[in-house]
Amino acid sequence: MFQIRIHGRGGQGVVTATELLSIAAFMEGAHAQAFPSFGSERTGAPVVAFCRIDDKEIRLREPIVEPDALIVQDATLFKVIDVFHGLKPKGYLLVNTNKSFEELHIADRVAKIPPGHAHATNATAIALKHIGRPLPNAVLLGAFAALTGVVHLKSVAEAIRQQFSGKIGEANVAAATEAYEATEPVAV
């Protein structure tokens, strides 16, 4: 089973990201589940959502405490919570930022992650370019597909199109594709 925990803030599409990821996995014949966990449901409040992907039925229902991958939609969360909590030793980290890991003061934590398993992308800038709004979720799913190979870009794109029709869907697919193409895949 591959488990993903997504951290962000209310209004960034954290819950939608896990739903899109689970739909992409279903399209590839996998079993998947997506579910959120929030405290206060307001814009800007920290939000975490979870996605599990497996080749067999998933019976677990509790939050993910030992993720295989972390997606961080808002890098300011590193100052607020221990985002790294429970990350497996061979885990992946994907961060929406235009800063280096040193500038974020997380380089020591990133050094414990296998080479090539940590990636930073300016998903907000890519989203603004394609969508016209600072919504990093679809962008990060494109980068996640490239980084991990857990799902394919084609499935992510189709999941986005199912959720968002017309110009909005195509703009999100273009943003996800740009992030995918800019992310170095890890050799599996």
Secondary structure as the mmCIF struct_conf table of DSSP 4:
data_model
#
loop_
_struct_conf.conf_type_id
_struct_conf.id
_struct_conf.beg_label_comp_id
_struct_conf.beg_label_asym_id
_struct_conf.beg_label_seq_id
_struct_conf.end_label_comp_id
_struct_conf.end_label_asym_id
_struct_conf.end_label_seq_id
STRN STRN1 PHE A 2 ARG A 9
TURN_TY1_P TURN_TY1_P1 GLY A 10 GLY A 11
BEND BEND1 GLN A 12 GLN A 12
HELX_RH_AL_P HELX_RH_AL_P1 VAL A 14 MET A 27
TURN_TY1_P TURN_TY1_P2 GLU A 28 GLY A 29
STRN STRN2 HIS A 31 PHE A 38
BEND BEND2 GLY A 39 SER A 40
BEND BEND3 ARG A 42 ARG A 42
TURN_TY1_P TURN_TY1_P3 THR A 43 GLY A 44
BEND BEND4 ALA A 45 ALA A 45
STRN STRN3 PRO A 46 ASP A 54
BEND BEND5 ASP A 55 LYS A 56
BEND BEND6 GLU A 62 GLU A 62
BEND BEND7 VAL A 65 GLU A 66
BEND BEND8 ASP A 68 ASP A 68
STRN STRN4 ALA A 69 VAL A 72
BEND BEND9 GLN A 73 GLN A 73
HELX_RH_3T_P HELX_RH_3T_P1 ALA A 75 LYS A 79
TURN_TY1_P TURN_TY1_P4 VAL A 80 VAL A 80
BEND BEND10 ILE A 81 ILE A 81
TURN_TY1_P TURN_TY1_P5 VAL A 83 GLY A 86
TURN_TY1_P TURN_TY1_P6 PRO A 89 LYS A 90
STRN STRN5 TYR A 92 ASN A 96
BEND BEND11 ASN A 98 LYS A 99
TURN_TY1_P TURN_TY1_P7 PHE A 101 HIS A 105
HELX_RH_AL_P HELX_RH_AL_P2 ALA A 107 VAL A 110
TURN_TY1_P TURN_TY1_P8 ALA A 111 LYS A 112
BEND BEND12 ILE A 113 ILE A 113
HELX_LH_PP_P HELX_LH_PP_P1 PRO A 114 PRO A 114
TURN_TY1_P TURN_TY1_P9 PRO A 115 GLY A 116
BEND BEND13 HIS A 117 HIS A 117
STRN STRN6 ALA A 118 THR A 121
HELX_RH_AL_P HELX_RH_AL_P3 ALA A 123 HIS A 130
TURN_TY1_P TURN_TY1_P10 ILE A 131 ILE A 131
BEND BEND14 GLY A 132 ARG A 133
HELX_RH_AL_P HELX_RH_AL_P4 ASN A 137 THR A 148
BEND BEND15 VAL A 150 VAL A 151
HELX_RH_AL_P HELX_RH_AL_P5 LEU A 153 GLN A 163
BEND BEND16 PHE A 164 PHE A 164
HELX_RH_AL_P HELX_RH_AL_P6 GLY A 166 ALA A 182
BEND BEND17 THR A 183 THR A 183
HELX_LH_PP_P HELX_LH_PP_P2 GLU A 184 ALA A 187
#
